[in-house]
């Protein structure tokens, strides 16, 4: 069991982290095995997040004066939080997968970009495309017009070469070409 000084240090560390996060997902962990807990921590850390089991009083004190105070006030029971300063969608995806695989892990609420969200909102957040997927789609959309322009510009000389080749095959530029010009009526004669 931690003494007062250790709890104070833990609370100050948590306060510093809560001041910089963009997303927090509050959950319960009662009934999770040590193996499942370790796997959960590794999964959350893999997406740039942190997972922590909370003492309710320490969490409430640490959140005082931070934007997350509304989420962490009046906590009851066993609680844990997963939080990140980067991609809320990636964190929600990982935790939703864990919640499906581990029935003892249940969401309580969340906080994203200054707003407390419900369990349904966490599920909806997990279904959004990740930041990397969105960047990939935007890059594809930006690159597509450039590819079309390059294809069109490359087609001009190719098309000219094909037309010239067909004309030579049809003998339009060969020896018959000058006879066709000579046989044409002069412009003055047409008047």
C-alpha positions in Angstrom: 0.0 0.0 0.0 1.3 3.4 -0.9 1.9 6.1 1.7 0.8 9.7 1.5 4.0 10.9 -0.2 3.8 8.3 -2.9 0.1 9.0 -3.6 0.9 12.7 -3.8 3.7 12.1 -6.4 1.4 9.8 -8.3 -1.3 12.4 -8.3 1.1 15.1 -9.5 2.3 12.9 -12.3 -1.3 12.1 -13.3 -2.2 15.9 -13.2 0.7 16.7 -15.6 -0.5 14.0 -18.0 -4.1 14.9 -17.8 -3.2 18.5 -18.7 -1.8 17.4 -22.1 -4.2 14.6 -23.2 -6.8 14.9 -25.9 -8.6 11.7 -25.1 -9.5 9.7 -22.0 -11.6 6.5 -21.8 -12.7 5.6 -18.3 -13.4 1.9 -17.7 -13.7 -0.8 -15.1 -11.2 -3.6 -14.9 -12.6 -5.8 -12.1 -12.3 -9.4 -13.1 -9.5 -9.0 -15.7 -6.7 -11.5 -15.4 -3.1 -10.4 -15.2 -2.4 -11.7 -18.6 -5.3 -9.8 -20.1 -4.2 -6.7 -18.3 -0.7 -7.0 -19.6 -2.0 -7.5 -23.2 -4.2 -4.4 -22.8 -1.3 -2.2 -21.6 0.9 -3.3 -24.5 -2.0 -2.7 -27.0 -2.6 0.8 -25.7 1.1 1.7 -25.6 1.4 0.5 -29.2 -0.9 3.3 -30.4 0.8 5.9 -28.3 -1.5 5.8 -25.3 -1.2 5.0 -21.6 -3.3 2.8 -19.4 -3.5 3.2 -15.6 -5.6 1.7 -12.8 -6.8 4.6 -10.6 -7.4 5.3 -7.0 -10.6 7.3 -7.1 -9.6 10.0 -4.7 -6.1 10.4 -6.3 -7.8 10.7 -9.8 -10.3 13.3 -8.6 -7.6 15.4 -6.9 -5.3 15.1 -9.9 -8.1 16.2 -12.3 -9.0 19.3 -10.3 -8.2 22.4 -12.4 -7.8 20.4 -15.6 -10.3 20.1 -18.4 -10.9 16.4 -17.5 -12.3 17.3 -14.0 -16.0 16.6 -15.2 -15.1 13.1 -16.2 -13.2 12.1 -13.1 -15.3 13.6 -10.4 -17.5 11.4 -8.2 -15.8 8.2 -9.2 -17.1 5.0 -7.5 -15.9 1.4 -7.7 -12.9 0.1 -9.5 -11.7 2.4 -12.3 -9.0 2.6 -14.9 -8.3 5.1 -17.6 -6.6 4.9 -21.0 -5.5 8.2 -22.4 -3.6 9.6 -25.3 -2.5 13.0 -26.6 -2.4 11.8 -30.2 -5.0 9.7 -32.0 -8.4 9.2 -30.3 -9.6 6.8 -33.0 -6.7 4.4 -32.6 -7.2 4.3 -28.8 -10.9 3.7 -29.1 -10.4 0.9 -31.7 -7.9 -0.9 -29.4 -10.2 -0.6 -26.3 -13.3 -1.6 -28.2 -11.5 -4.8 -29.4 -10.4 -5.5 -25.9 -14.0 -5.0 -24.6 -15.2 -7.6 -27.1 -12.5 -10.1 -26.2 -12.6 -9.5 -22.4 -16.1 -9.4 -21.1 -14.9 -8.0 -17.7 -13.6 -4.9 -19.3 -16.4 -2.3 -19.6 -16.5 1.3 -20.6 -17.9 3.9 -18.3 -17.5 7.1 -20.2 -14.9 9.1 -22.2 -13.6 12.5 -22.8 -12.5 13.7 -26.2 -11.2 17.2 -27.1 -12.8 18.9 -24.0 -16.2 17.1 -24.2 -17.4 14.2 -22.1 -18.8 11.4 -24.3 -21.0 8.4 -23.7 -20.3 4.7 -24.2 -22.2 4.8 -27.5 -19.9 7.7 -28.6 -16.8 5.6 -27.8 -18.1 2.8 -30.0 -18.9 5.3 -32.8 -15.4 6.7 -32.5 -13.9 3.3 -32.9 -15.6 2.9 -36.2 -14.1 6.0 -37.8 -11.1 5.6 -40.1 -7.8 6.1 -38.3 -5.6 9.1 -38.8 -3.3 7.2 -41.1 -6.2 6.0 -43.2 -7.5 9.5 -43.6 -4.1 10.9 -44.6 -3.7 8.0 -47.1 -7.1 8.9 -48.7 -6.3 12.6 -48.8 -2.9 11.9 -50.4 -4.6 9.6 -53.0 -7.1 12.3 -53.8 -4.3 15.0 -54.2 -2.2 12.6 -56.3 -5.0 11.5 -58.7 -5.3 14.8 -60.7 -1.5 14.9 -61.1 -1.5 11.4 -62.4 -4.2 12.2 -64.9 -2.3 15.3 -66.2 0.9 13.3 -66.6 -1.0 10.5 -68.5 -2.6 13.1 -70.8 0.7 14.9 -71.5 2.4 11.5 -72.2 -0.4 10.6 -74.5 0.2 13.6 -76.9 3.5 12.4 -78.3 2.3 8.8 -78.4 -0.9 9.8 -80.3 1.1 11.8 -82.7 3.5 8.9 -83.3 0.5 6.5 -83.9 -1.2 8.9 -86.4 2.1 9.5 -88.2 2.7 5.7 -88.3 -0.8 5.1 -89.7 -0.3 7.8 -92.3 2.9 6.3 -93.5 1.3 2.9 -93.7 -1.5 4.4 -95.7 1.2 6.0 -97.9 -0.2 9.5 -97.4 3.2 11.1 -96.9 5.0 9.0 -99.4 5.4 9.7 -103.1 1.6 10.0 -103.5 1.5 12.9 -101.1 2.9 15.4 -103.6 0.6 14.2 -106.4 -2.4 14.8 -104.1 -1.3 18.4 -103.5 -0.7 19.0 -107.3 -4.1 17.7 -108.2 -5.9 20.1 -105.8 -7.3 23.2 -107.5 -5.5 26.4 -107.0 -7.3 28.9 -104.7 -7.8 31.5 -107.6 -9.4 28.9 -109.8 -12.0 28.1 -107.2 -13.4 31.7 -107.4 
